[in-house]
Amino acid sequence: MSIALKERDLYLADFVDLQKERETLDPTWLKELRKNAMQVFTRQGYPTLKDEHWRFTNVSPIARTDFTLAPLGQIDAGSLASLDFSDLGIPRMVFVNGRLAPEFCTGLDRLEGVRVLSLSQAIESGEPLLERYYGRCADYADHAFSALNLAFSSEGAFIHVAKGAVVEVPLHLLHIQTAAVDPYRVHPRTLLVSEESSEFTFLESFLGMGDNVYLCSPVTEAVVGDNSKIDHYRLQRESRQAFHMGVNQVQQGRDSSYVSCGIDLGATLTRNDLSCVLNGEGGWAGLNGLYLLNQKQHVDNFTTLRHGAAHCNSREMFKGILDDSARGIFRGRIIVDKGAQKTDSKQTNQNLLLSDNAFVNTKPQLEIYADDVKCTHGATIGQLDETALFYFRSRGIHQTAARSLLVYAFASEVLETLNVAPLKEALISYLTEWLPKGDLVRELYQK
Amino acid sequence: MLEIKNLKVSAGGNEILRGIDLSVKVGEVHSIMGPNGSGKSTLAQVLAGRDTYEVTEGEINYKGQDLLEMDPEERACEGIFLAFQYPVEIPGVSNTYFLKAAINSIRRHHGEQEIDAMEFMGLVREKMKLLHISDDLLKRPVNEGFSGGEKKRNEIFQMLMLEPSLAVLDETDSGLDIDALRTVAEGVNALRDQNRAIIIVTHYQRLLNYIVPDYVHVLSQGRIVRSAGKELALELEEKGYSWLEEQPVGSTG
């Protein structure tokens, strides 16, 4: 039990306030869910280093902090526009400190074949899919941050892609956390349901405006229908002092395709739980990630990929670039159920260390119960290839530039999985700022 | 152009080059031959500035400058080009980009303007034709998925694009079939002129039928044991390297 009595009372007091506030807003089923979630949270508290799945990520800084609920954040159009990644030229739904900011939402009318509502709109209209799926996919019984989010989440997005709809235009869900004096917590939530044979791409970005301490613990649930294709990108660039504890839970139908790419740039402490279950035959799951860390940043990617049916393929590619004293943790669990014959699964985690003090701990974890499967995994932790570096220098390219080009080349494999061009470009721009002599990298992309 | 005096080089505590003297003037083509382990590749790599080798003694003078004081990129900018024996693959960086970055780096070094797109493509087309390299090879990442022969041809292609003063070819012919060999030779011969020098490190004599050297040196156990004209290559072809090992060291013909 890692919440001290004093803090637990603080969370409980906040919860009682929330319940009062939502008394007339929440349907009964939601009230029940919240209550259950809160019970789980207060009973278990935050995880400790003794917990099997949290051995390398110490969340005591979170447990120790008194968080208020997120203050009302006011931002003006100018400061929003100057925020990297905020304007990608695609339809955008904006949340500021966990509240919908309709004044900044744009282009949603360009989306055809998909309903996009704020969660409060969906709750208010009694959306039936909500009761069916909300809080049912993401396992909160064993996960403090998931439980905390389910208890406290009061806003987010509900996306329903219609049967057969091929939505050409991607959607950007932008979660902005403003600067503030006191540490606060915010719990955005997304539920996506895609019907049979539909296709949709969406990006969730989490951006901090300042340098302040806050906890952002989002939960995204995705129910990917039979034969549908979902591309899901996640961009995390929280304040450098923030904590980002994210949970993604995906349930896939037969013949479906789910491709995700998670990019972690900010926060001081990040943990991403990504759980993907292939429930029907013929499914495809492609999980990609890139973390770009320096100073004392810490990112922990914990993935659980379950092959629950036969003839499914999966590929995991997570890459990390770590400088200074940054720390990268990767745990890739792959579970192949007994009936999941002809599973074809490959997992790689590659880490590039740019300094002597950077640290990586990577571990694949395969639990295979079927006997006719192909499962490979590999992990590397290394520095820039000296031979490649010399090759560049022998052609007259200076060492600093050569190093940056090689780092870019390393990252580009993950960036290439992004199908939203403005996002890819924005990331390349970011990378060129992050790297010394990055201007040469910019030229590389523009070739 | 190049003056090597009493060069001694070690790696991992082992002495590989045991006092090399070599003089290469502009316009000349020198071939360095020798059995495996003689130190041929080491010499080539040391000229390019590979720091895994330690120069323990001696000096190298290049165009009047102390080469050993120069970084690899400086040497390249000053006109030295090494065609690698085992070119590395670089996923994520296209051949086109790599070449452009190299050309511009060298131009910047000389205070020249960067190459513009049209000039670049013009140069590329010209050299590609000579080496029978296809268009799509350019867009691909450097050497990625290239066969051995393609990698070697890519080295020569880069050489032609960068127009070095001193080209050092490290066993460029090894592993090539006769057609690829002829193409590579054409490429190298196209570079021959009075203002340039070429050093060809080779194990086999065959390439020298196509790129006729002015001088042939035989390296054995870290020393040049024999230097002569192009006939020496033919003699070696007939008699093998062991014949030379029986000869007194330092005989020049």
Interface residues (C-beta under 8 A of the other chain):
Chain A: D385 E386 T387 A388 F390 Y391 F392 R393 S394 R395 G396 I397 H398 Q399 A401 A402 L405 L406 Y408 A409 F410 S412 E413 L440 E443 L444 K447
Chain B: A48 G49 R50 T52 D71 P72 E73 R75 A76 C77 F81 L82 F84 P87 V88 I90 P91 G92 V93 S94 T96 Y97 F98 K100 A101 A102 S105 I106 H109 P141 V142 Q158 L162
